[in-house]
Amino acid sequence: MSAEENKAVFRRYVEEVGNKGKLDLVDEIFDHYLAHQPDGSVLERGPEDVKRFMGEFQEAFPDFHTEIEDQIAEGDKVVTRWTMRGTHREAFRGIAPTGKELEITGIGIFRFSDGKVVESWDNFDQLGMMQQLGVISTPEHPEEASPT
């Protein structure tokens, strides 16, 4: 597939799977893949892992919406810069619902083979997310953090 076709596949993931909750499409977009983590470790993942993660996010932030800010593709890789917004309505990874609105940003690089993601390097503002949820204080508002 061309770089432009790979961009369209990833855009479909964001818009159809993420924003519309069509988890059944994950099998068409992801193969078993290597997920490079910010700490340098590499995890083997598959479509079921993506469905589980997206399901958790959609349950905890039922109004979440991701907007693609930029997309660049070259060869077999697609880089996507995104912004996600949503309201924390249900528990998420042990954090009780806060009702707080989030806005987090991230950038991911996704390598494709035969039209499916086979490798990823994904990084998003986890610290900012925890601060917005009130789990971690900010220097300006140390009293806002609440224990989990």
C-alpha positions as CSV (number, residue, x, y, z in Angstrom):
1,M,0.0,0.0,0.0
2,S,1.1,3.6,-0.6
3,A,1.9,6.0,2.2
4,E,-1.4,7.9,1.4
5,E,-3.3,4.7,1.8
6,N,-1.7,3.9,5.1
7,K,-2.6,7.5,6.3
8,A,-6.2,6.7,5.4
9,V,-6.2,3.5,7.3
10,F,-4.9,5.2,10.4
11,R,-7.4,8.0,10.0
12,R,-10.1,5.4,9.8
13,Y,-8.9,3.9,13.1
14,V,-9.1,7.3,14.9
15,E,-12.5,8.3,13.4
16,E,-14.3,5.0,13.2
17,V,-12.8,3.0,16.1
18,G,-11.9,5.8,18.5
19,N,-14.6,8.4,17.9
20,K,-17.5,6.1,16.9
21,G,-16.7,3.0,19.0
22,K,-16.6,0.5,16.1
23,L,-14.2,-1.9,17.9
24,D,-14.9,-4.7,15.3
25,L,-12.8,-2.7,12.8
26,V,-9.6,-3.1,14.9
27,D,-9.0,-6.6,13.3
28,E,-8.8,-4.9,9.9
29,I,-6.3,-2.3,11.0
30,F,-4.0,-4.0,13.5
31,D,-2.0,-7.2,13.2
32,H,0.1,-8.5,16.0
33,Y,2.6,-5.8,16.4
34,L,5.5,-4.5,18.5
35,A,4.6,-1.5,20.7
36,H,7.7,0.5,21.6
37,Q,7.1,2.1,25.0
38,P,8.4,5.5,26.2
39,D,10.6,3.7,28.8
40,G,12.4,1.8,26.0
41,S,10.7,-1.5,26.5
42,V,8.9,-3.2,23.6
43,L,5.7,-5.1,24.1
44,E,4.1,-7.6,21.8
45,R,0.5,-6.6,21.2
46,G,-2.4,-7.7,19.1
47,P,-5.9,-6.6,18.0
48,E,-7.4,-7.8,21.3
49,D,-5.1,-5.5,23.3
50,V,-6.2,-2.5,21.1
51,K,-9.9,-3.4,21.6
52,R,-9.4,-3.7,25.4
53,F,-7.6,-0.4,25.7
54,M,-10.1,1.4,23.5
55,G,-13.0,-0.2,25.3
56,E,-11.6,1.0,28.7
57,F,-11.2,4.5,27.4
58,Q,-14.6,4.7,25.8
59,E,-16.2,3.4,29.0
60,A,-14.4,5.9,31.2
61,F,-14.6,8.8,28.9
62,P,-17.9,8.2,27.0
63,D,-17.8,11.5,25.2
64,F,-14.2,11.3,24.2
65,H,-13.2,12.5,20.7
66,T,-9.9,12.6,19.0
67,E,-8.9,15.1,16.5
68,I,-6.0,14.5,14.1
69,E,-3.9,17.7,14.1
70,D,-1.3,16.5,11.6
71,Q,-0.5,13.4,9.7
72,I,2.7,12.7,7.8
73,A,3.5,9.5,5.9
74,E,6.6,8.3,4.2
75,G,7.3,4.8,3.0
76,D,5.6,2.3,5.4
77,K,5.3,4.8,8.3
78,V,2.6,7.2,9.4
79,V,3.1,9.9,12.0
80,T,0.0,11.3,13.6
81,R,-0.2,14.2,16.1
82,W,-3.6,14.3,17.9
83,T,-5.6,15.9,20.6
84,M,-8.1,13.9,22.7
85,R,-10.9,15.5,24.7
86,G,-13.4,13.8,27.0
87,T,-15.1,13.8,30.4
88,H,-14.1,11.3,33.1
89,R,-17.5,9.6,33.8
90,E,-16.5,6.1,34.9
91,A,-13.5,4.5,36.7
92,F,-10.3,4.4,34.7
93,R,-7.4,2.2,35.7
94,G,-8.3,2.5,39.4
95,I,-9.1,6.2,39.3
96,A,-12.7,6.9,40.5
97,P,-14.8,9.1,38.2
98,T,-14.0,12.8,38.7
99,G,-16.4,14.4,36.2
100,K,-13.4,16.4,35.0
101,E,-12.9,17.3,31.4
102,L,-9.6,16.3,29.8
103,E,-7.6,17.5,26.9
104,I,-4.5,15.5,26.2
105,T,-2.1,15.5,23.2
106,G,0.1,12.8,21.7
107,I,2.1,11.7,18.8
108,G,2.4,8.2,17.3
109,I,4.5,6.6,14.6
110,F,2.9,3.5,13.1
111,R,4.6,1.1,10.7
112,F,2.4,-0.7,8.2
113,S,2.7,-4.0,6.3
114,D,0.0,-5.1,3.9
115,G,-2.3,-2.4,5.2
116,K,-2.1,-3.2,8.9
117,V,-0.2,-1.7,11.8
118,V,2.8,-4.0,12.7
119,E,4.8,-1.7,14.9
120,S,4.2,1.5,16.9
121,W,5.9,4.2,18.8
122,D,3.2,6.1,20.7
123,N,3.6,8.8,23.3
124,F,1.0,11.0,24.9
125,D,0.9,13.4,27.8
126,Q,0.2,10.9,30.7
127,L,1.4,13.4,33.3
128,G,-0.9,16.1,32.0
129,M,-3.8,13.6,32.1
130,M,-3.1,12.6,35.7
131,Q,-2.8,16.3,36.7
132,Q,-6.1,17.1,34.9
133,L,-7.8,14.2,36.8
134,G,-6.4,15.6,40.0
135,V,-4.4,12.5,40.8
136,I,-1.1,14.3,40.7
137,S,-0.8,17.9,41.9
138,T,0.6,20.7,39.8
139,P,3.2,23.1,41.3
140,E,0.6,25.9,41.2
141,H,-2.2,23.8,42.9
142,P,-0.6,21.2,45.2
143,E,-3.9,21.0,47.2
144,E,-5.8,19.7,44.2
145,A,-4.3,16.2,44.1
146,S,-6.4,13.5,45.7
147,P,-5.3,10.0,46.7
148,T,-6.3,7.2,44.5
